[in-house]
Amino acid sequence: MKKLYFILLIFTSNVLLSQNEYAYLVETKIVGALHANVGQMSISTNLGPVTTLNYGANTSTLGDTYYNFIRLPDNFNTANIRVYNYAIALGSFPNCEYNDDYPTTKESFGDPTIFFLGCSFNQRVYSLHIYEEADKLLNGVCIDDTLTLNFGYEWQFSFDGVNWEDFPVAYNKKPVSSFVLKDLLTDSGVDVNSLNENQIKFRTGYNNNYTNIITYEIVPCPPKLVGEIITAKTTCNYSTDGKFTMAVDRDLELDEKLIVSLYALDNVNSSYYFLTQESTNSLINNSSLSYSYTWQGDIAANKYRIKYQILKGGGSSIPSNDQSWTKIGFSDEFSITNSDVFNFSALKINNETCFEKNDGKIRITISSKEAGRTFQYRLYKVSGSTVTVFKDWTDFSNDSFDVGGLDESTYRIKVRDNKKCYAR
């Protein structure tokens, strides 16, 4: 007798510790009452029958709801749900017959809308198996992320895999649960401001029976933009070297890179297209609780938007067609503009008054410019086909300036601003 007791104890322990990856939760509602009314559901896989459920419907069970948790073998390939509901005519009660099948495969397992309705029975089947979101499995989740868990019914989370918490009512008892992680934790009584956990686990099932567990790493949230994107004009009205600076609310971790994608406006189609991408593992620490990055490449005058995200570990880019970009919103639109056109005119004021007096003058007048800039001129003397520098680059700051000390000759003049922008 002791030996039999020992064997039974081991068997029971194995049953309690077992956990199947896939299951069905069958919800049976009695919505009518006919004579000899039976609702039958059989569940099978390619490995054989799993279970058969039978419920009666009469006036005493009308309005009742029943739940059955049905585990499927982990190594199944196909599964089928077969429903056969019926009633036998008697007196004023009619005959009724309803049958239907729902086949599926392991690869396509998971459907939030499996319903059967016939002969006094409303039967719904919940697929129970959680699928990981590939990008979150790779990059982790932060408390500001929106998570979508499917497929399940009663949901729980845990930080250590030992102590499990039921989801709050707003997120629980539904086939697909979608939520912002911060909201889920806050509504569960977790202080997210002092959260110091490095992973979170989720599971689903019914009445303390559960299927698979998924685990996500908890990572710092991507930094948020602080203030407006600051732009710098192109150096000259004809150059394409505009810049912008973005600021975020935190520095990068040691294993993080900031990936910034730049999108330019297609002025014909009024839509934005991907232009190029830059990355950095270093931000400038400003004194105003922000960290900035200035775009390194040259940008032509146009309207732009950016998207950015954090890349952990190796690599220095995220392809523009990666699905992760579709989940990220654009920044506000910003504009790179050309600097103001630089232009001037040159006018002879007077010729040399006497031989070798060298008192001829040319007046330079700046007609348009970028505010705040100074200027330079270079004077050439022309003799036939020979052009020589008479005065090399010489600074001046007023919008009108006289170049004096000139003898009788033919001159050519060039003028530029202190950023080396020329009149064109």
C-alpha positions, 0 to 999 in steps of 0.5 A: 500500500505504501508503494502504491501511495508513492507512485500516485504522489509522483504522478499527481506532482507531474500533472500539477507541474505540467504546462502545455503551450496551447489550450482552448477555453470553452464558454458554453451559455444556455440561451434556450430550453427545448426537449431532450436538448444537448450541446456537444463539442468534441475537440481533437488533434492529429494525435487523436481525441482530446475531449468531448463536452456535453451539456443539457439545456432545460428551464433549470439551466437556462441562463447558466454559463460554463467554462472548460479549460482544454489542454492540447498536446504540445506536439500537435500539428492540426486541431479540430473543434466539432459541434453537434447540438440537437433537440428532439421534438415533443409536443410543442417543442420542435426538432433541432439540429446544429453541427459545425466544424472549426479546423486549424493548424498549429502555425495558424493557431489563435482566433478571437472569434470562434463562435457556435450558436444553435439549438439553445447553446451559445458556444464560444472558444478562446484560443489560449497561446501568447505570441511574442511581438518580435520587435519587443522581444529583440529590443525590450519594452519600456513603460511607455510602450503599447503592448498587445497580447494575444491570444488568451482570456485571464491574464497575469503578469510577474516580474520574477516568474513566481509572484503573479498578479491578475490584470486589472479588470479593464485589461482582463478576461478578453481574447486580446489585451492591449494596453500601455505598460505604464497604465497596466502597472499603475492600475495594478498598484505598481509605482512606476517611478521607482520601478527597478525590474529588468524583465516582465512576464505574461501568461494567460489561461483560466482558473489557475490553468495557464499556457505558455509564458512570454518574457520581455526585457524592461528597458529605458524608454526612448528619450523624448524630444525637448522643445522645437527642432532648431534649424540653421540656414544654408551658408549661401543662398545657393549652397545645400549645407543646412543643419538642424539640432534636436534635443531630448530629455535624457542621455544615452546608455552605454549600449545605446545608439540614437538612430535618426531618420530624415524625411523630406517633403516631396513638393509635387506630391505633398508627401514625405519620403525617406531621405537619409539616416544618421546615428550617434552614441554620444549626445551633448549635455546641455545645462537645461536638463536636455541632451542634443544632437546636431545633424552632421550631413548637409541639407538643402532648403526644404521642409523636413520631419524626423523619426528616431529610435534607440538601437541597443548593442551592435549595429549603427543603422535600422533600415528605412523599411524596417517595420519598427519605423511604422510604429513611430510618429513623425516630429513636427515639420521644420524648415531649412531655408536658404540664407538671403541672396548676396548681391552688390554693385560697383560704380566708378566715383571719379577718375584719377584727377592728375597723372600719378595722383592715384586718387581714382575711386570705385564705390561698392554698394551691397544691395542684399545680404544675410543680416549680420555679415561683413564683407571682403573685396578683391581688386584686379587690374586688367591689361589686355588679356592679362588680369592681375590681383591689384588688391587681395581680399580686404575687409569692410563692414558698411553696406557702402564702401569706397575703394580709393588710391586707384590710378588710371586703369581698367579694373575688375572687382569681386565681392563676397561676405565673410562666409565666402558667399558670392553674388550669383 
